[in-house]
């Protein structure tokens, strides 16, 4: 079982109580039965039945990420989609007895190339702005 740490680099630094957070350190060596039980109670107690299958429950995995990173669950919940997705899926890999560091490396491979993926496409100039052809 993996007992090391995985540092998840955030695409956008998060601000929390005056602190700027650019990465989240997931310390899997901290995971214990009490944390698992607490995360289950909090997930199920809120009516989320997807937690029945812990590795596929984003809420359960995010709650465990909060517990092992020492950061509040609310902070993790407020992160942009890509960061939230990376965090909970890395924890999910751990729950499924996979090496979360190897998963994280594969999951984020090529992120630099994907950086402009969501940038808006260039728009065509309106006809009035296009240069006119010289008459012959």
TIZAMI-622015 format. One record per atom (N, C-alpha, C): residue in one letter; x, y, z. Coordinates in steps of 0.1 Angstrom, whole numbers, padded with zeros to 4 digits, always signed. Example, Ala and Ser with C-alpha at 12.3 -4.5 7.8 and 13.67 -1.06 7.14 Angstrom:
# TIZAMI-622015
A+0132-0057+0078/A+0123-0045+0078/A+0132-0033+0078/S+0128-0022+0071/S+0137-0011+0071/S+0129+0000+0079/
//
This chain:
# TIZAMI-622015
X+0008-0012+0000/X+0000+0000+0000/X+0009+0012+0000/X+0005+0022-0008/X+0013+0035-0009/X+0011+0043+0003/X+0023+0047+0009/X+0022+0055+0021/X+0029+0069+0020/X+0033+0072+0007/X+0040+0085+0005/X+0031+0097+0003/X+0036+0107-0002/X+0029+0119-0005/X+0028+0122-0020/X+0018+0128-0025/X+0016+0133-0039/X+0013+0147-0038/X+0021+0155-0045/X+0018+0170-0045/X+0011+0173-0058/X-0001+0178-0057/X-0009+0181-0068/X-0008+0196-0071/X-0002+0200-0082/X+0000+0213-0086/X-0013+0219-0091/X-0017+0230-0086/X-0030+0236-0090/X-0028+0245-0102/X-0038+0244-0111/X-0037+0253-0123/X-0039+0267-0120/X-0046+0270-0110/X-0049+0284-0105/X-0047+0284-0090/X-0038+0292-0085/X-0036+0292-0071/X-0050+0296-0064/X-0052+0289-0053/X-0064+0291-0045/X-0061+0301-0033/X-0070+0309-0030/X-0068+0318-0018/X-0078+0313-0007/X-0072+0311+0005/X-0080+0307+0016/X-0075+0313+0029/X-0083+0321+0035/X-0080+0328+0048/X-0066+0335+0047/X-0065+0343+0036/X-0052+0351+0035/X-0040+0343+0029/X-0042+0330+0027/X-0031+0322+0022/X-0033+0319+0008/X-0022+0320+0000/X-0023+0316-0014/X-0017+0301-0015/X-0026+0293-0021/X-0022+0278-0021/X-0020+0275-0036/X-0008+0271-0040/X-0005+0267-0054/X-0004+0252-0056/X-0004+0245-0045/X-0004+0230-0046/X-0010+0224-0033/X-0014+0212-0035/X-0021+0205-0024/X-0012+0192-0022/X-0007+0190-0010/X+0001+0179-0006/X-0008+0168+0000/X-0010+0157-0007/X-0018+0146-0002/X-0009+0136+0005/X-0010+0135+0018/X-0001+0126+0025/X-0009+0113+0028/X-0007+0103+0020/X-0014+0090+0021/X-0010+0082+0033/X+0001+0085+0039/X+0005+0079+0051/X-0004+0082+0063/X-0011+0093+0062/X-0020+0097+0073/X-0034+0089+0073/X-0037+0082+0062/X-0050+0076+0061/X-0052+0066+0072/X-0063+0066+0080/X-0065+0056+0090/X-0080+0054+0090/X-0084+0044+0098/X-0098+0040+0099/X-0108+0051+0103/X-0103+0059+0112/X-0112+0070+0117/X-0115+0080+0106/X-0105+0083+0097/X-0107+0092+0086/X-0117+0086+0076/X-0115+0074+0073/X-0124+0067+0064/X-0138+0067+0069/X-0140+0064+0082/X-0154+0064+0088/X-0160+0078+0087/X-0152+0088+0091/X-0157+0102+0091/X-0161+0106+0077/X-0152+0103+0067/X-0156+0107+0053/X-0168+0099+0048/X-0170+0087+0052/X-0182+0080+0048/X-0194+0086+0055/X-0194+0089+0068/X-0205+0095+0075/X-0209+0108+0069/X-0199+0117+0066/X-0201+0130+0060/X-0207+0129+0046/X-0202+0119+0038/X-0207+0118+0025/X-0221+0112+0025/X-0223+0101+0032/X-0237+0095+0033/X-0247+0103+0040/X-0242+0109+0051/X-0251+0118+0059/X-0257+0129+0052/X-0250+0133+0041/X-0255+0144+0033/X-0265+0139+0022/X-0267+0126+0022/X-0276+0120+0012/X-0270+0116-0001/X-0257+0117-0002/X-0250+0113-0014/X-0248+0098-0014/X-0256+0091-0022/X-0256+0076-0023/X-0245+0071-0032/X-0239+0080-0040/X-0228+0076-0048/X-0216+0072-0040/X-0215+0076-0028/X-0204+0072-0019/X-0204+0057-0015/X-0215+0050-0019/X-0215+0036-0016/X-0203+0029-0023/X-0199+0034-0035/X-0188+0029-0042/X-0177+0040-0040/X-0169+0040-0029/X-0160+0050-0026/X-0151+0055-0037/X-0145+0046-0045/X-0136+0051-0055/X-0142+0060-0066/X-0155+0058-0068/X-0162+0066-0078/X-0170+0078-0073/X-0169+0080-0060/X-0176+0092-0054/X-0166+0103-0053/X-0168+0114-0061/X-0160+0125-0060/X-0160+0132-0047/X-0172+0132-0040/X-0173+0138-0027/X-0165+0131-0017/X-0166+0117-0016/X-0159+0109-0007/X-0144+0112-0008/X-0139+0111-0021/X-0125+0112-0024/X-0120+0126-0020/X-0128+0136-0023/X-0124+0150-0020/X-0124+0152-0005/X-0133+0146+0003/X-0133+0147+0017/X-0120+0140+0023/X-0116+0129+0017/X-0104+0122+0022/X-0092+0131+0018/X-0092+0137+0007/X-0081+0146+0003/X-0080+0157+0013/X-0091+0163+0017/X-0091+0173+0027/X-0085+0168+0040/X-0089+0157+0044/X-0083+0151+0057/X-0068+0149+0056/X-0063+0144+0045/X-0049+0140+0045/X-0040+0152+0040/X-0047+0163+0035/X-0039+0175+0031/X-0039+0185+0042/X-0048+0184+0052/X-0049+0194+0062/X-0057+0207+0058/X-0063+0206+0046/X-0070+0218+0041/X-0085+0215+0042/X-0093+0225+0043/X-0107+0223+0045/X-0114+0217+0032/X-0124+0209+0034/X-0132+0203+0023/X-0138+0215+0014/X-0142+0225+0021/X-0148+0236+0013/X-0139+0242+0003/X-0126+0243+0007/X-0116+0248-0002/X-0115+0240-0015/X-0114+0227-0012/X-0113+0217-0023/X-0125+0218-0032/X-0137+0219-0026/X-0149+0220-0034/X-0150+0232-0043/X-0143+0243-0039/X-0144+0255-0046/X-0133+0256-0057/X-0125+0246-0059/X-0115+0246-0069/X-0121+0245-0083/X-0114+0250-0093/X-0119+0248-0107/X-0120+0233-0111/X-0128+0230-0120/X-0130+0217-0125/X-0118+0208-0126/X-0108+0213-0134/X-0096+0205-0136/X-0088+0202-0124/X-0087+0211-0114/X-0080+0208-0102/X-0088+0199-0093/X-0101+0201-0092/X-0109+0192-0084/X-0109+0178-0090/X-0110+0177-0103/X-0109+0164-0109/X-0096+0157-0107/X-0085+0164-0108/X-0072+0158-0105/X-0071+0153-0091/X-0075+0161-0082/X-0074+0157-0067/X-0082+0145-0064/X-0095+0145-0067/X-0103+0134-0063/X-0100+0121-0070/X-0096+0122-0083/X-0092+0110-0090/X-0079+0104-0085/X-0070+0113-0081/X-0057+0108-0075/X-0060+0100-0062/X-0069+0105-0054/X-0073+0098-0042/X-0080+0085-0045/X-0088+0086-0056/X-0096+0074-0060/X-0086+0063-0064/X-0075+0066-0071/X-0065+0056-0074/X-0059+0049-0062/X-0057+0057-0052/X-0052+0052-0039/X-0062+0042-0033/X-0075+0046-0033/X-0085+0037-0027/X-0086+0024-0035/X-0083+0024-0048/X-0084+0012-0056/X-0071+0004-0056/X-0062+0008-0046/X-0049+0001-0044/X-0040+0003-0056/X-0041+0014-0062/X-0031+0018-0073/X-0021+0028-0067/X-0010+0029-0073/X+0000+0039-0069/X-0005+0053-0073/X-0009+0062-0063/X-0015+0075-0067/X-0005+0084-0074/X+0008+0082-0071/X+0018+0091-0077/X+0019+0087-0092/X+0019+0074-0095/X+0020+0070-0109/X+0007+0075-0116/X-0004+0073-0110/X-0017+0078-0116/X-0016+0093-0119/X-0012+0101-0109/X-0011+0115-0110/X-0002+0119-0122/X+0010+0112-0123/X+0019+0115-0134/X+0013+0113-0147/X+0005+0102-0149/X-0001+0098-0161/X-0013+0108-0164/X-0021+0111-0153/X-0032+0119-0155/X-0029+0133-0159/X-0017+0138-0155/X-0013+0152-0158/X-0003+0153-0169/X+0000+0141-0175/X+0010+0141-0186/X+0005+0150-0197/X+0013+0159-0202/X+0010+0167-0213/X+0001+0179-0210/X+0000+0182-0197/X-0008+0194-0193/X-0003+0207-0199/X+0010+0208-0201/X+0015+0220-0207/X+0010+0222-0221/X+0009+0210-0228/X+0004+0211-0242/X-0011+0214-0242/X-0018+0210-0232/X-0033+0213-0231/X-0036+0227-0226/X-0026+0234-0222/X-0028+0247-0215/X-0038+0256-0223/X-0036+0257-0236/X-0044+0266-0244/X-0057+0259-0249/X-0060+0247-0244/X-0071+0240-0249/X-0084+0247-0249/X-0086+0255-0238/X-0099+0262-0237/X-0098+0277-0241/X-0087+0281-0247/X-0086+0295-0252/X-0096+0297-0263/X-0102+0308-0264/X-0112+0311-0275/X-0105+0310-0288/X-0112+0306-0298/X-0107+0305-0312/X-0106+0319-0317/X-0097+0322-0327/X-0096+0335-0333/X-0109+0337-0341/X-0114+0349-0341/X-0126+0352-0349/X-0122+0359-0362/X-0130+0357-0372/X-0128+0364-0385/X-0131+0378-0383/X-0124+0387-0390/X-0126+0401-0390/X-0139+0404-0398/X-0147+0413-0394/X-0159+0417-0402/X-0154+0423-0415/X-0163+0422-0425/X-0160+0426-0439/X-0155+0440-0439/X-0160+0449-0431/X-0156+0463-0431/X-0141+0465-0427/X-0136+0456-0419/X-0122+0457-0414/X-0112+0450-0423/X-0117+0442-0433/X-0107+0435-0442/X-0102+0445-0452/X-0089+0444-0456/X-0084+0452-0466/X-0091+0450-0480/X-0094+0461-0486/X-0101+0460-0499/X-0090+0457-0510/X-0095+0449-0520/X-0086+0446-0531/X-0085+0459-0540/X-0073+0461-0545/X-0070+0472-0554/X-0078+0470-0567/X-0085+0480-0572/X-0092+0478-0585/X-0081+0478-0597/X-0084+0471-0607/X-0075+0469-0618/X-0078+0479-0629/
//
